[in-house]
C-alpha cells in the first residue's frame, strides 16, 4: 500500500512538471503564432502596395506612348 502511494505521488509530481512544461511551450508557440500572423498581415499589405505601384507604373508607361 505504501509503495502504491509513493508511486502515485511520483506520478503526480511528474504530471505536474509535464503540465508546467507544456504550458510554457504553449505560451511560446502562441507568441510565435501571433508574430507570424502579424507578419503575414504586413507582407500582404506590402504585396498589395507593390501590385498597385506596378499597375500605376504600367499605366504611366502606356499613357506616355
Secondary structure in CASP SS format (residue, H / E / C, confidence):
PFRMAT SS
TARGET T0000
AUTHOR 0000-0000-0000
METHOD secondary structure of the structure
MODEL  1
X C 1.00
X H 1.00
X H 1.00
X H 1.00
X H 1.00
X H 1.00
X H 1.00
X H 1.00
X H 1.00
X H 1.00
X H 1.00
X H 1.00
X H 1.00
X H 1.00
X H 1.00
X H 1.00
X H 1.00
X H 1.00
X H 1.00
X H 1.00
X H 1.00
X H 1.00
X H 1.00
X H 1.00
X H 1.00
X H 1.00
X H 1.00
X H 1.00
X H 1.00
X H 1.00
X H 1.00
X H 1.00
X H 1.00
X H 1.00
X H 1.00
X H 1.00
X H 1.00
X H 1.00
X H 1.00
X H 1.00
X H 1.00
X H 1.00
X H 1.00
X H 1.00
X H 1.00
X H 1.00
X H 1.00
X H 1.00
X H 1.00
X H 1.00
X H 1.00
X H 1.00
X H 1.00
X H 1.00
X H 1.00
X H 1.00
X H 1.00
X H 1.00
X H 1.00
X H 1.00
X H 1.00
X H 1.00
X H 1.00
X H 1.00
X C 1.00
END
